[in-house]
Amino acid sequence: MMGLMQMVAVYLMPILCFAFVLNTVFLAEKIKNGDEDKDKNTFWVAITFTLIVYSFVSLLIM
């Protein structure tokens, strides 16, 4: 039976990767422009990166 992270890796990986790249670009623009409100994008970059890496690891373990 496929675990939750394996399902995330198989079905949601394109969405996670798209969200990661998009939030990374927005974060880079905010850093370049000197905006102080970077918390939201930093949070989403960290969450999506963690899910991407964790789902890869869960596929390798299985």
Phi, psi and omega in degrees: 000135183282130179285173182298315182290330176293322177294320176299316181297321184280315189261329186254000183301317178299322179291317178297317180294319178297315179295322179297311182295316181298313180291329176293319178295315178297322178294318178297321178295319180293323178293318180296319182278351179080020178293144180272339185268080181248001188297317183298312180292323178297318178300312183290327175296316180295317181294313182292322177298317179298316179295321179296311182294316182296324179289324174298316180295320180295328176289323180290325181290322182288000000 
